């Protein structure tokens, strides 16, 4: 089982994320949990980083993937794909427990 570094746990306490609990770095473990309010706060912290804010607005990007080379990646965010005004994409996902997620 993967465990998060102690500094990550401390940061989640410092940021007062009461419903967030991570047991793996991937976010796929059944025991991982968060709520909309905590995810919004995490998104604010992430978007305060200029590089993340710039990348999160992209609909697609050409990225180098190791020995595979350059590949185009497209967003899975339907609001970014359709250019919904004011959209900043950050997280999309799906789990059986939470269903479809968008932050």
N, C-alpha and C positions, 0 to 999 in steps of 0.2 A: 504494500500500500504506500502511496506517495503522501508525504507530509509537507506542508508549507513551511517555509523558513520562518523562524520566530519573529523576524522583523515585519513580515507580512501580517501576522496575527496582531502584533503590537500596533501596526498602522490602522488596522480595522477598528481596534479599540480607540485609538486616538481620534479617528474620524467619526466616532460615535455611530457605528452601524449596528444597531441593536438586533436586527433580524438576519444578519449575514454570518454564515458559518461555512468555511471551506475546509474540506478534508483532502482535496487533491488540486493540483495546479491547472487541471484541464476543465473543471466544472462539470464533469460527467458523473461523478459519484452520487449515488442516491442520497447520501447524507449531506451533500452540499445544499445550501439554501440561502435565499435572500428574498427581499421584497421590493416592490416598485420604488418605494421611497429611498431605500439604500442604493438601488441601482442608479437612480437619478443622481444621487450624491456622488457615487463613483464616476458617473459620466462627466459630471462637472469637474472633478479632479483631473480626469483624463483629458478633457477638452481644454484645460488650462495650459496644457503642453502644446506649443505651437505646431510641432511636427504631427502630433496625433490629430489635432484639429484640422490641419490641412489634408491629411490622408483620409479622415472620416468623411469628408465632403465629396470624395471622388466616386464617380459611377463605375469606373474601370481603371485599371492600371497595368502597365507592363512591368513585370517583376522578374528578377533573375532567381531561379530556383536551382541552386547547386550545379551539378553536372548536367542537369536537364536543359538548362539555358533559359532564354527569355520566354515568358508565357504571359498571355493576357488573362487577368482575373477580373471578373465582374461582380458588382455588389449583389448581395441577396436581399437587399432592402428594397421593397417595392415602392416606397415613397421616393427614394433616390432615383430608381429606374425611371419613374414617370415624371421626375423633376417637380415634385410637389413643392410649392414655394416655402422657403425657410427650413427645409429638411437638412439635418445634419445626421448622417448615419453613424452609428457606433456599434451597436450589437444587434444581431439577429440570431435566432436559434430556435431549437425545438427539443423538448424532452417529453417523454411519456407523462411524467408527473405534472410539468408546468404547461405543456402545450406549446403553441407558437409564442415567441417572445420578440419584442422590439423595444430597444432603448434609444 
